[in-house]
Amino acid sequence: MAIGSEQEQLGLREAAARSTARRVTEVRDRCYFKSIYFREPGGVLFEVATVAPVSPPTKTRRSWGAV
C-alpha cells in the first residue's frame, strides 16, 4: 500500500498499533522509500511504503562490496 508522506506513515503506524493491538514494525529505510509492516488477523502481511522518494542513498555499489 502506498502512502503520500513519512508523516502520514507515522500517523498510520501509531493508529494501527494503538487501535488494533497488533505488532507494527519500526520504519524501515529502503534507500529510496520507507516502509512499515504488519499482519492482518488472517495472516496477510501488509507493507505501507512512502510514495515520495527519500534522500538518495549515500552508499555506492562499490562501497556495498560489489566488484
C-alpha positions in Angstrom: 0.0 0.0 0.0 1.4 3.4 -0.9 1.2 6.4 1.4 2.0 10.0 0.5 4.5 11.1 3.1 6.6 10.0 6.1 4.3 11.9 8.4 1.2 10.1 7.2 3.0 6.8 7.5 4.0 7.5 11.1 0.4 8.5 11.9 -0.9 5.3 10.4 1.7 3.3 12.3 0.7 4.8 15.6 -3.0 4.4 14.9 -2.6 0.8 13.8 -0.6 -0.1 16.8 -3.0 1.6 19.2 -6.4 0.6 17.8 -5.7 -3.0 16.8 -3.2 -4.1 19.3 -1.2 -5.7 16.5 2.6 -5.5 16.1 3.7 -2.9 13.6 7.4 -2.8 12.7 9.6 0.2 13.1 10.1 2.3 10.0 12.5 0.5 7.6 14.7 2.7 5.4 14.8 1.0 2.0 17.1 3.6 0.4 14.5 5.2 -2.0 11.4 4.8 0.2 10.5 3.9 3.8 8.2 1.1 4.8 6.3 -0.3 7.8 4.9 -3.8 8.0 2.1 -5.5 9.9 -0.1 -8.6 9.6 -3.9 -8.7 9.3 -5.8 -11.2 11.6 -5.9 -13.6 8.6 -2.1 -13.6 8.4 -1.7 -11.4 5.3 1.4 -9.2 5.5 0.9 -5.6 4.6 3.6 -3.2 3.6 2.9 0.6 3.8 5.6 2.4 1.7 6.1 6.1 1.1 5.5 7.3 -2.4 7.7 10.4 -2.2 11.3 9.4 -2.5 13.6 9.9 0.4 17.1 11.3 0.0 19.2 9.2 -2.4 21.4 6.6 -0.7 24.9 7.8 0.2 26.5 4.4 -0.4 27.6 3.4 -3.9 27.7 -0.1 -5.3 31.4 -0.2 -4.7 31.0 0.7 -1.0 28.5 -2.2 -0.7 31.2 -4.6 -1.8 30.2 -5.1 -5.5 33.1 -6.0 -7.8 
